[in-house]
Amino acid sequence: MTEPTPADQPASETFTSRRHQLTAGGRTLDYTAGAGTVIVRDDEHRPLASVFYTSYTADREDGAPERPVTFLFNGGPGSASLWLNIGGFGPKRTPTNTPHATPPAPYVSDDNPYTLLTESDLVFIDAPGTGYSRLLGETKPGEVWGVDQDVDAFAKAITRWLTITNNWNAPRFLFGESYGTTRAAALVHRLQNQGLDFNGVVLLSTVLNWGESNIGGPREYINLLPSFAATAWYHGKARTAHRELAPFLAEAREFAQGPFAAALLRGDLLPAEVEDAVAEQMSALIGIDADTLKKNHFRIGMEQYRYALLADEGRVIGRFDTRFTAEHQYVRGNGSHDPATDDAATAGVNSAHLSTYRAHLVDDIGYTTELHYRHLYNMPISRAWDWRHKAPGIDAPQLVPDVSLDLSAAVRRNPNLKVYVMGGYYDLATPFFGPELDVAHLYLAPALRDNIRFTFYESGHMTFVDEQAVTHMKRDLDAFYRDATAR
């Protein structure tokens, strides 16, 4: 049967659910697992999109305080939210062989000992155009597919969910991963300006300032260097006397924002002896020979590094998790490839998560539809994406977003808002050093700066698929939720 066209989609809201019980963290929870849609409408009440979500709400004992609710979403733009759900923090979880490829089906999915349902009800939202979410009627992509348009759609979807479930007095959290962190930083500012203060925001694998970090300027290379160093350490290509990763990365950070940054800014005015010294130090940190670094004027990009580090072994490292490797070249051909799928790390977990999530919807919730589930729809969406952003306090739209300004405004407006920045050392797509520098340039008062905490793990972009990392993440997130809801 063919998939209905957007114009055929009814502007109606649906919900299907089943009851379950879960034991996690020494507690037994009775909960409702559901899947449904909310309709996002414009100011004239015209339906723009049907937004699909998966929700998990635990029973609350009589007299117990309101349970928090967390709205979770992945990134792209163009990714559905199944990764954070079945791969990370939903009540069901599918383990993988990370950092090695997971064999094909059958896969094992079971109750998740790391679920955040112990701390909060969970609502996983698929962005319009991804998963089972669809544009409706005569809606044009430009009305929804863009930085600010997307934030507006999510704000309306969240307020609609709060309305139909009567959860207006529950503590509120946002949890975004990858581009979802860009969304979350702007979204919390938008929602708070609309009267909905939040208790906390979790930013996992964070990118805030797209202008400085993604257009070939010095910051792009500065952000990447500590992640290159972590990768060289893991693959045995770094030359260092350090026996632990933490002090090695402290050295890499200092070099990145010190001699390396100065060398990039000097350009061809850099004295030869300084160039030689920087090249040797950089080579020892990231595992690329000094002559190659000098030929490239120290500007080694992500893709170049992926293919260069293990070139003598005929291997290419992962983009989202550099511990993964694949045969060089991973995909044959000279044309462009989808960066979300042309990657050993994505390929290593993709099938396991998609297969078990689809089974979870049917077996555990009873949700079926004729639609195709677009788990990764980033190529069509990213091509149509409007990257302009109206940042707070700046009249002219930015051509590419710097949502650190939105995050700063949100924290200043709500001094009780807690922010948790998390990520993986082996992630090249969203290097962990980027948000450290971005937050350092917000110039927050000390009391507000203390509201923002950082934790990074020996994992990749989707830190939670690593069995050791997710154990630590669960412990750290539990503490964050307790702090953000304390009175």
C-alpha positions as a printed Julia matrix, in Angstrom:
487×3 Matrix{Float64}:
  0.0     0.0    0.0
  1.37    3.43  -0.91
  2.02    6.05   1.72
 -0.66    8.76   1.86
  0.4    12.16   0.59
  0.65   15.08   3.03
 -2.59   16.51   1.68
 -4.33   13.22   2.55
 -3.2    13.3    6.18
 -6.06   14.06   8.57
 -5.61   17.0   10.93
 -6.58   14.85  13.9
 -4.74   13.76  17.02
 -4.32   10.13  17.98
 -3.03    8.14  20.95
 -2.5     4.41  21.52
 -1.17    2.95  24.78
 -0.57   -0.14  26.87
  0.28   -0.71  30.53
  3.64   -2.09  31.68
  5.78   -2.63  34.75
  9.51   -1.99  35.05
 12.1    -2.63  37.74
 15.07   -0.25  37.59
 17.3     1.43  40.15
 15.89   -0.73  42.91
 12.35    0.5   42.22
  9.32   -1.03  40.55
  7.37    1.33  38.31
  3.94    0.82  36.78
  3.76    2.94  33.67
  1.86    3.66  30.48
  3.73    3.39  27.17
  2.0     5.35  24.43
  2.42    6.66  20.91
  0.42    9.38  19.25
  0.29   12.64  17.37
 -0.35   16.29  18.11
 -1.27   18.85  15.47
  0.91   21.93  15.11
 -1.05   24.92  13.81
 -0.13   28.43  12.72
 -1.57   31.57  14.28
 -4.63   31.33  12.01
 -5.24   27.78  13.32
 -4.22   26.25   9.97
 -2.69   22.79  10.51
  1.0    22.75   9.57
  2.22   19.35  10.73
  1.21   16.17  12.48
  3.94   15.55  15.07
  4.49   12.0   16.27
  5.67   11.23  19.79
  6.32    8.24  22.04
  5.54    8.79  25.71
  6.15    6.93  28.96
  4.33    8.1   32.08
  4.76    6.37  35.44
  1.98    6.08  38.01
  2.12    8.59  40.85
  1.12    7.6   44.36
 -1.61    9.62  46.06
 -0.12   12.7   47.66
  3.21   12.36  45.85
  4.57   15.48  44.13
  4.12   16.02  40.41
  6.54   13.93  38.4
  8.84   15.86  36.07
  8.32   15.51  32.33
 11.2    15.53  29.86
 10.85   16.26  26.16
 13.6    14.46  24.23
 14.68   14.74  20.6
 17.59   13.84  18.38
 19.16   16.06  15.77
 20.07   16.16  12.09
 18.27   18.29  11.16
 16.35   15.32   9.84
 16.71   12.63  12.51
 13.86   10.96  14.38
 14.04   10.44  18.14
 14.34    6.63  18.33
 18.08    6.79  19.18
 17.62    8.48  22.56
 14.68    6.18  23.2
 15.52    2.56  22.34
 19.27    3.18  22.35
 19.47    5.24  25.49
 16.93    6.22  28.11
 13.49    4.83  27.31
 12.08    1.96  29.41
 13.26   -0.54  26.76
 16.83   -0.59  25.47
 18.75   -2.48  22.79
 22.42   -3.06  23.66
 24.97   -2.91  20.84
 28.56   -4.05  20.38
 29.92   -0.48  20.49
 32.71    0.32  19.61
 32.41   -2.58  17.15
 29.71   -3.3   14.59
 26.62   -5.07  15.91
 25.73   -8.27  13.98
 22.42   -8.39  12.04
 19.07   -9.49  13.51
 17.77  -10.97  15.68
 18.49   -8.33  18.3
 17.8    -8.34  22.02
 15.7    -5.59  23.61
 14.74   -5.68  27.27
 13.86   -3.54  30.27
 16.38   -0.72  30.53
 18.32   -0.44  33.8
 19.47    3.04  32.7
 16.06    4.5   31.91
 15.31    8.05  32.99
 11.73    7.01  33.71
 12.88    6.58  37.3
 13.39   10.36  37.46
 10.89   11.78  34.95
  8.09   10.99  32.57
  9.48   10.91  29.03
  8.14   12.27  25.74
 10.25   11.51  22.66
  9.32   13.83  19.77
  9.98   13.22  16.07
 10.68   16.49  14.26
  8.26   17.35  11.41
  9.19   15.28   8.37
 11.01   12.6   10.4
  9.74    9.37  11.92
  5.96    9.35  11.55
  5.7    13.16  11.7
  4.46   14.76   8.48
  3.72   18.16   7.0
  0.0    18.62   6.4
 -2.18   20.05   3.66
 -0.54   22.84   1.66
  2.26   23.39   4.19
  5.47   24.33   2.43
  8.79   22.99   3.75
  9.99   26.53   4.41
  7.19   27.0    6.96
  8.63   24.26   9.19
 12.14   23.3    8.02
 14.4    25.99   9.43
 16.1    26.96  12.66
 13.39   29.29  13.95
 10.5    27.54  12.19
 11.54   24.26  13.84
 11.72   25.89  17.27
  8.25   27.31  16.76
  6.88   23.88  15.75
  8.43   22.2   18.8
  7.19   24.93  21.12
  3.65   24.42  19.83
  3.91   20.62  20.0
  5.11   20.74  23.6
  2.45   23.2   24.75
 -0.19   21.12  22.99
  0.99   17.95  24.76
  0.92   19.75  28.11
 -2.62   20.86  27.35
 -4.1    17.52  26.32
 -2.43   15.69  29.23
 -3.0    18.48  31.78
  0.66   18.47  32.83
  1.02   22.22  33.13
  2.22   22.08  36.73
  4.86   19.38  36.26
  8.59   20.23  36.5
  9.87   20.54  32.93
 13.06   19.45  31.16
 14.4    19.46  27.62
 16.89   16.84  26.42
 18.43   17.42  22.99
 21.15   15.48  21.18
 23.35   16.78  18.31
 21.34   19.35  16.29
 18.8    18.77  19.04
 21.1    20.81  21.31
 20.84   23.74  18.9
 17.08   23.29  19.0
 16.98   22.95  22.81
 19.04   26.09  23.47
 16.76   28.21  21.29
 13.62   26.35  22.38
 14.07   26.9   26.11
 14.46   30.61  25.46
 11.33   30.64  23.27
  9.2    28.68  25.75
 10.32   30.69  28.75
  9.48   33.91  26.94
  6.03   32.38  26.39
  5.61   31.85  30.14
  6.9    28.29  30.57
  9.97   28.28  32.8
 12.04   25.09  32.78
 13.9    23.3   35.52
 16.64   21.89  33.33
 18.1    21.38  29.88
 20.36   18.49  28.88
 22.61   19.16  25.89
 24.24   15.97  24.58
 26.88   16.23  21.82
 26.49   19.97  21.64
 26.79   22.5   18.86
 25.74   26.06  19.72
 27.72   28.45  17.54
 27.43   27.27  13.94
 28.94   30.46  12.55
 32.35   30.07  14.16
 32.47   26.3   14.35
 31.39   25.09  10.91
 32.57   27.44   8.18
 36.3    26.8    8.02
 37.42   29.55  10.41
 40.02   29.06  13.13
 37.45   27.96  15.73
 36.54   24.88  13.67
 40.1    23.58  13.89
 40.57   24.66  17.52
 37.39   22.8   18.51
 38.48   19.64  16.68
 42.03   19.35  17.97
 41.31   17.87  21.44
 38.99   15.3   19.81
 41.74   14.45  17.33
 44.08   13.99  20.29
 41.64   11.67  22.07
 41.32    9.65  18.88
 45.08    9.4   18.38
 45.37    8.28  22.02
 42.77    5.54  21.53
 44.42    4.17  18.36
 47.93    4.34  19.78
 49.11    7.12  17.44
 49.79    9.84  20.03
 53.3    10.42  21.35
 53.07   11.35  25.01
 54.39   10.45  28.42
 50.88   10.66  29.91
 49.42    7.33  30.96
 45.9     8.64  31.55
 43.56   10.28  29.05
 42.46   13.18  31.28
 45.87   14.89  31.69
 46.63   14.25  28.03
 43.44   16.05  27.0
 44.21   18.89  29.41
 47.47   19.34  27.51
 45.58   19.2   24.19
 43.11   21.86  25.34
 45.9    24.21  26.4
 47.73   23.71  23.13
 44.55   24.2   21.11
 43.68   27.59  22.61
 47.31   28.65  23.04
 50.11   28.0   20.52
 47.78   26.37  17.98
 45.22   29.21  17.99
 48.0    31.79  17.77
 49.57   29.99  14.81
 46.26   29.86  12.93
 45.72   33.58  13.44
 49.24   34.52  12.31
 48.82   32.79   8.94
 51.9    33.09   6.71
 53.33   35.7    9.07
 54.24   32.84  11.42
 58.04   32.58  11.84
 59.51   29.34  10.49
 60.92   28.24  13.82
 57.54   28.73  15.51
 55.85   26.85  12.68
 58.22   23.92  13.19
 57.64   23.87  16.94
 53.84   23.98  16.59
 53.92   21.26  13.93
 55.97   18.94  16.14
 53.75   19.46  19.17
 50.58   19.06  17.12
 51.96   15.91  15.47
 52.66   14.35  18.85
 49.09   15.11  19.97
 47.05   14.03  16.94
 49.23   11.44  15.22
 49.71   13.13  11.83
 53.28   13.79  10.64
 54.61   17.33  10.96
 55.3    17.83   7.24
 51.66   17.07   6.38
 50.5    19.53   9.03
 52.72   22.29   7.66
 51.63   21.62   4.06
 48.03   22.1    5.2
 48.93   25.17   7.32
 47.67   23.22  10.36
 44.13   23.18   8.94
 43.23   19.5    9.12
 39.49   19.0    8.78
 37.36   16.19  10.09
 37.12   14.2    6.86
 40.81   14.56   6.08
 41.7    13.31   9.55
 39.32   10.37   9.35
 41.13    9.03   6.3
 44.66   10.04   7.3
 45.09    8.66  10.81
 45.02    4.94   9.91
 45.89    5.28   6.22
 48.88    2.97   6.62
 46.46    0.26   7.77
 43.96    0.9    4.97
 41.32    1.9    7.53
 39.05    4.93   8.0
 37.84    5.97  11.46
 34.26    6.82  12.35
 32.8    10.3   12.18
 30.43    9.99  15.13
 32.63    7.62  17.12
 36.28    7.47  16.11
 36.81    4.17  17.89
 34.9     2.51  15.04
 36.89    1.69  11.9
 35.99    0.43   8.44
 37.81   -0.63   5.33
 39.29    2.31   3.46
 37.39    3.5    1.51
 34.14    2.89   3.37
 32.01    3.76   0.32
 33.35    3.71  -3.24
 32.87    6.6   -5.61
 33.92   10.2   -5.97
 30.54   11.84  -5.36
 29.04   13.08  -2.13
 27.54   10.78   0.48
 25.04   11.17   3.28
 27.28   12.07   6.27
 24.8    10.48   8.66
 25.09    7.04   7.04
 28.52    7.07   5.36
 30.05    6.25   8.71
 31.12    3.08  10.46
 29.77    4.26  13.82
 26.25    4.85  12.47
 26.3     1.62  10.51
 27.37   -0.24  13.62
 24.14    0.5   15.55
 21.58    1.7   12.98
 19.85   -1.58  12.17
 19.66   -2.73  15.78
 17.95    0.45  16.94
 15.56    0.85  14.02
 14.5    -2.8   14.05
 13.81   -3.02  17.77
 12.11    0.38  17.94
  9.69   -0.62  15.17
  8.98   -3.86  17.02
  8.56   -1.94  20.29
  5.87    0.28  18.79
  3.84   -2.74  17.68
  4.54   -5.26  20.44
  4.65   -3.01  23.51
  2.35   -0.15  22.51
  0.11   -1.55  19.78
  0.81    1.31  17.38
  0.56    0.62  13.65
  0.34    2.92  10.63
  0.62    2.79   6.87
  3.31    5.47   6.93
  6.99    4.77   6.39
  9.11    5.51   9.45
 11.77    8.03   8.39
 14.45    7.39  10.99
 17.0     9.43   8.99
 15.51   11.94   6.55
 18.35   14.42   6.82
 19.29   14.63   3.15
 15.91   16.02   1.94
 15.43   18.14   5.06
 18.97   19.57   5.29
 18.88   20.63   1.63
 15.72   22.64   2.31
 16.76   23.93   5.76
 16.62   27.67   6.44
 19.68   28.33   8.59
 18.81   31.93   9.45
 18.17   32.67  13.11
 16.81   35.66  15.0
 18.93   35.69  18.15
 17.8    37.64  21.23
 19.13   41.19  21.3
 20.23   41.17  17.65
 17.94   42.84  15.14
 19.25   41.38  11.88
 18.82   37.6   11.43
 22.03   35.61  11.66
 22.81   33.76   8.43
 23.82   30.76  10.54
 22.74   30.38  14.16
 24.64   31.14  17.32
 22.18   29.84  19.91
 24.64   30.32  22.75
 23.03   33.77  22.83
 19.61   32.16  23.34
 20.98   29.9   26.06
 22.58   32.88  27.79
 19.3    34.8   27.67
 17.38   31.8   29.02
 19.74   31.35  31.98
 19.73   35.07  32.77
 15.94   35.22  32.58
 15.48   32.14  34.79
 18.3    31.97  37.37
 16.97   28.59  38.56
 17.47   26.95  35.16
 20.09   24.17  35.28
 22.0    23.15  32.14
 23.96   19.93  31.69
 26.4    19.76  28.76
 27.43   16.17  27.99
 29.31   14.5   25.18
 31.93   12.02  24.04
 35.66   12.49  23.6
 35.63   10.41  20.4
 33.02   12.49  18.56
 34.19   14.53  15.57
 30.72   15.67  14.47
 30.23   17.81  17.59
 33.65   18.17  19.27
 33.45   18.43  23.05
 35.75   21.47  23.2
 33.27   23.59  21.23
 30.63   24.06  23.94
 33.32   24.56  26.57
 34.56   27.58  24.65
 31.07   28.78  23.76
 29.93   28.83  27.39
 33.19   30.49  28.45
 32.28   33.38  26.13
 28.82   33.95  27.62
 30.4    35.97  30.47
 27.78   34.84  32.95
 27.88   35.99  36.54
 29.49   33.34  38.78
 26.17   32.29  40.31
 24.68   31.68  36.86
 27.85   30.05  35.53
 27.51   27.5   38.33
 24.14   26.48  36.84
 25.97   24.96  33.86
 27.85   21.71  34.37
 29.93   19.63  31.96
 30.68   15.92  31.79
 32.35   14.09  28.93
 32.79   10.35  28.52
 35.1     7.95  26.73
 32.48    7.39  24.06
 31.27    8.89  20.8
 28.44   11.09  19.56
 25.72    8.82  20.94
 27.5     8.35  24.25
 24.66    6.23  25.61
 25.24    3.28  23.25
 28.49    2.52  25.08
 27.76    0.13  27.95
 30.32    1.67  30.3
 29.48    5.28  29.44
 25.72    4.84  29.89
 26.27    3.53  33.42
 28.04    6.76  34.35
 25.51    8.87  32.44
 22.62    7.4   34.37
 24.3     8.19  37.68
 25.17   11.74  36.57
 21.73   12.46  35.11
 19.97   11.21  38.24
 22.0    13.69  40.28
 21.21   16.49  37.81
 17.46   15.85  38.01
 17.6    15.86  41.8
 19.49   19.16  41.8
 17.19   20.79  39.23
 14.02   19.88  41.14
 15.28   20.57  44.66
 13.44   23.2   46.64
